[in-house]
Amino acid sequence: MDQKLATLSGSSQATLIDRDIAHIGRAMYVSLRGDFGGPILPAAYWRKRLGALLASGHLSAAQAGKVDSLLLQLDHFEAMPHPEWERYAPAASALVRPAKADGPVRAA
């Protein structure tokens, strides 16, 4: 029996792209605001995701407009001054202390 690779029909692909755009729209701002340790996912991650959608070449005019709007929101977020507490938050790497080189930890 010959096996053929399944390809997405135009409407299925458009639906997946719509869902991906909607997901990014919901998650991007929350992720960028993060918590006291800073962003959960950086702006570069969201730019890469949005750039991949644009590069796919399968966007309708409405979808391209939504992606462009999200890119503008990302630009706006990066231009905003961050809250005072974010400026002095420790780097993520500073939160992890290295293990002692003395040997195994013993219970007292």
CNS distance restraints for C-alpha pairs under 8 A (distance, minus, plus):
assign (resid   8 and name CA) (resid  12 and name CA) 5.79 0.50 0.50
assign (resid   8 and name CA) (resid  13 and name CA) 5.75 0.50 0.50
assign (resid   9 and name CA) (resid  13 and name CA) 6.18 0.50 0.50
assign (resid  10 and name CA) (resid  14 and name CA) 6.10 0.50 0.50
assign (resid  11 and name CA) (resid  15 and name CA) 6.11 0.50 0.50
assign (resid  12 and name CA) (resid  16 and name CA) 6.31 0.50 0.50
assign (resid  13 and name CA) (resid  17 and name CA) 6.20 0.50 0.50
assign (resid  14 and name CA) (resid  18 and name CA) 6.06 0.50 0.50
assign (resid  14 and name CA) (resid  58 and name CA) 7.80 0.50 0.50
assign (resid  14 and name CA) (resid  59 and name CA) 7.48 0.50 0.50
assign (resid  15 and name CA) (resid  19 and name CA) 6.16 0.50 0.50
assign (resid  16 and name CA) (resid  20 and name CA) 6.12 0.50 0.50
assign (resid  17 and name CA) (resid  21 and name CA) 6.12 0.50 0.50
assign (resid  17 and name CA) (resid  53 and name CA) 7.76 0.50 0.50
assign (resid  17 and name CA) (resid  59 and name CA) 7.65 0.50 0.50
assign (resid  17 and name CA) (resid  63 and name CA) 7.91 0.50 0.50
assign (resid  18 and name CA) (resid  22 and name CA) 6.12 0.50 0.50
assign (resid  18 and name CA) (resid  63 and name CA) 7.06 0.50 0.50
assign (resid  19 and name CA) (resid  23 and name CA) 6.04 0.50 0.50
assign (resid  20 and name CA) (resid  24 and name CA) 6.20 0.50 0.50
assign (resid  21 and name CA) (resid  25 and name CA) 6.10 0.50 0.50
assign (resid  21 and name CA) (resid  63 and name CA) 7.78 0.50 0.50
assign (resid  21 and name CA) (resid  66 and name CA) 7.39 0.50 0.50
assign (resid  21 and name CA) (resid  67 and name CA) 6.91 0.50 0.50
assign (resid  22 and name CA) (resid  26 and name CA) 6.28 0.50 0.50
assign (resid  23 and name CA) (resid  27 and name CA) 6.02 0.50 0.50
assign (resid  24 and name CA) (resid  28 and name CA) 5.39 0.50 0.50
assign (resid  24 and name CA) (resid  46 and name CA) 7.76 0.50 0.50
assign (resid  25 and name CA) (resid  29 and name CA) 7.54 0.50 0.50
assign (resid  25 and name CA) (resid  70 and name CA) 6.78 0.50 0.50
assign (resid  26 and name CA) (resid  30 and name CA) 7.49 0.50 0.50
assign (resid  27 and name CA) (resid  31 and name CA) 5.92 0.50 0.50
assign (resid  28 and name CA) (resid  32 and name CA) 6.10 0.50 0.50
assign (resid  28 and name CA) (resid  46 and name CA) 6.81 0.50 0.50
assign (resid  29 and name CA) (resid  33 and name CA) 6.15 0.50 0.50
assign (resid  30 and name CA) (resid  34 and name CA) 6.24 0.50 0.50
assign (resid  31 and name CA) (resid  39 and name CA) 5.94 0.50 0.50
assign (resid  31 and name CA) (resid  40 and name CA) 5.05 0.50 0.50
assign (resid  31 and name CA) (resid  41 and name CA) 5.60 0.50 0.50
assign (resid  31 and name CA) (resid  42 and name CA) 7.77 0.50 0.50
assign (resid  32 and name CA) (resid  38 and name CA) 7.83 0.50 0.50
assign (resid  32 and name CA) (resid  39 and name CA) 4.64 0.50 0.50
assign (resid  32 and name CA) (resid  40 and name CA) 6.23 0.50 0.50
assign (resid  32 and name CA) (resid  41 and name CA) 6.12 0.50 0.50
assign (resid  32 and name CA) (resid  42 and name CA) 6.21 0.50 0.50
assign (resid  32 and name CA) (resid  43 and name CA) 6.82 0.50 0.50
assign (resid  33 and name CA) (resid  38 and name CA) 7.04 0.50 0.50
assign (resid  33 and name CA) (resid  39 and name CA) 5.52 0.50 0.50
assign (resid  33 and name CA) (resid  40 and name CA) 7.61 0.50 0.50
assign (resid  34 and name CA) (resid  38 and name CA) 5.34 0.50 0.50
assign (resid  34 and name CA) (resid  39 and name CA) 4.08 0.50 0.50
assign (resid  34 and name CA) (resid  40 and name CA) 4.95 0.50 0.50
assign (resid  34 and name CA) (resid  41 and name CA) 7.81 0.50 0.50
assign (resid  35 and name CA) (resid  39 and name CA) 6.60 0.50 0.50
assign (resid  35 and name CA) (resid  40 and name CA) 7.43 0.50 0.50
assign (resid  36 and name CA) (resid  85 and name CA) 7.48 0.50 0.50
assign (resid  36 and name CA) (resid  86 and name CA) 6.69 0.50 0.50
assign (resid  36 and name CA) (resid  89 and name CA) 6.77 0.50 0.50
assign (resid  37 and name CA) (resid  86 and name CA) 7.49 0.50 0.50
assign (resid  37 and name CA) (resid  89 and name CA) 6.00 0.50 0.50
assign (resid  37 and name CA) (resid  90 and name CA) 6.98 0.50 0.50
assign (resid  37 and name CA) (resid  91 and name CA) 7.49 0.50 0.50
assign (resid  37 and name CA) (resid  92 and name CA) 6.87 0.50 0.50
assign (resid  38 and name CA) (resid  86 and name CA) 6.41 0.50 0.50
assign (resid  38 and name CA) (resid  89 and name CA) 7.20 0.50 0.50
assign (resid  41 and name CA) (resid  45 and name CA) 6.42 0.50 0.50
assign (resid  41 and name CA) (resid  46 and name CA) 7.72 0.50 0.50
assign (resid  42 and name CA) (resid  46 and name CA) 7.03 0.50 0.50
assign (resid  43 and name CA) (resid  47 and name CA) 6.17 0.50 0.50
assign (resid  43 and name CA) (resid  74 and name CA) 7.08 0.50 0.50
assign (resid  43 and name CA) (resid  78 and name CA) 7.76 0.50 0.50
assign (resid  44 and name CA) (resid  48 and name CA) 6.13 0.50 0.50
assign (resid  45 and name CA) (resid  49 and name CA) 6.35 0.50 0.50
assign (resid  46 and name CA) (resid  50 and name CA) 6.13 0.50 0.50
assign (resid  47 and name CA) (resid  51 and name CA) 5.84 0.50 0.50
assign (resid  47 and name CA) (resid  71 and name CA) 7.18 0.50 0.50
assign (resid  47 and name CA) (resid  74 and name CA) 7.92 0.50 0.50
assign (resid  48 and name CA) (resid  52 and name CA) 6.07 0.50 0.50
assign (resid  49 and name CA) (resid  53 and name CA) 6.51 0.50 0.50
assign (resid  50 and name CA) (resid  54 and name CA) 6.39 0.50 0.50
assign (resid  50 and name CA) (resid  67 and name CA) 6.41 0.50 0.50
assign (resid  50 and name CA) (resid  70 and name CA) 7.95 0.50 0.50
assign (resid  50 and name CA) (resid  71 and name CA) 7.30 0.50 0.50
assign (resid  51 and name CA) (resid  55 and name CA) 6.01 0.50 0.50
assign (resid  52 and name CA) (resid  56 and name CA) 6.12 0.50 0.50
assign (resid  53 and name CA) (resid  57 and name CA) 7.58 0.50 0.50
assign (resid  53 and name CA) (resid  59 and name CA) 7.57 0.50 0.50
assign (resid  53 and name CA) (resid  67 and name CA) 7.84 0.50 0.50
assign (resid  54 and name CA) (resid  58 and name CA) 7.94 0.50 0.50
assign (resid  54 and name CA) (resid  59 and name CA) 7.04 0.50 0.50
assign (resid  54 and name CA) (resid  64 and name CA) 6.98 0.50 0.50
assign (resid  54 and name CA) (resid  67 and name CA) 7.52 0.50 0.50
assign (resid  59 and name CA) (resid  63 and name CA) 5.55 0.50 0.50
assign (resid  59 and name CA) (resid  64 and name CA) 5.76 0.50 0.50
assign (resid  60 and name CA) (resid  64 and name CA) 6.11 0.50 0.50
assign (resid  61 and name CA) (resid  65 and name CA) 6.16 0.50 0.50
assign (resid  62 and name CA) (resid  66 and name CA) 6.35 0.50 0.50
assign (resid  63 and name CA) (resid  67 and name CA) 6.26 0.50 0.50
assign (resid  64 and name CA) (resid  68 and name CA) 6.08 0.50 0.50
assign (resid  65 and name CA) (resid  69 and name CA) 6.12 0.50 0.50
assign (resid  66 and name CA) (resid  70 and name CA) 6.28 0.50 0.50
assign (resid  67 and name CA) (resid  71 and name CA) 6.25 0.50 0.50
assign (resid  68 and name CA) (resid  72 and name CA) 6.25 0.50 0.50
assign (resid  69 and name CA) (resid  73 and name CA) 6.26 0.50 0.50
assign (resid  70 and name CA) (resid  74 and name CA) 6.18 0.50 0.50
assign (resid  71 and name CA) (resid  75 and name CA) 6.22 0.50 0.50
assign (resid  72 and name CA) (resid  76 and name CA) 6.14 0.50 0.50
assign (resid  73 and name CA) (resid  77 and name CA) 6.11 0.50 0.50
assign (resid  74 and name CA) (resid  78 and name CA) 6.25 0.50 0.50
assign (resid  75 and name CA) (resid  79 and name CA) 6.25 0.50 0.50
assign (resid  76 and name CA) (resid  80 and name CA) 6.35 0.50 0.50
assign (resid  82 and name CA) (resid  86 and name CA) 6.28 0.50 0.50
assign (resid  82 and name CA) (resid  87 and name CA) 6.95 0.50 0.50
assign (resid  83 and name CA) (resid  87 and name CA) 6.97 0.50 0.50
assign (resid  84 and name CA) (resid  88 and name CA) 7.19 0.50 0.50
assign (resid  85 and name CA) (resid  89 and name CA) 6.37 0.50 0.50
assign (resid  90 and name CA) (resid  94 and name CA) 6.26 0.50 0.50
assign (resid  90 and name CA) (resid  95 and name CA) 7.16 0.50 0.50
assign (resid  91 and name CA) (resid  95 and name CA) 7.06 0.50 0.50
assign (resid  92 and name CA) (resid  96 and name CA) 7.62 0.50 0.50
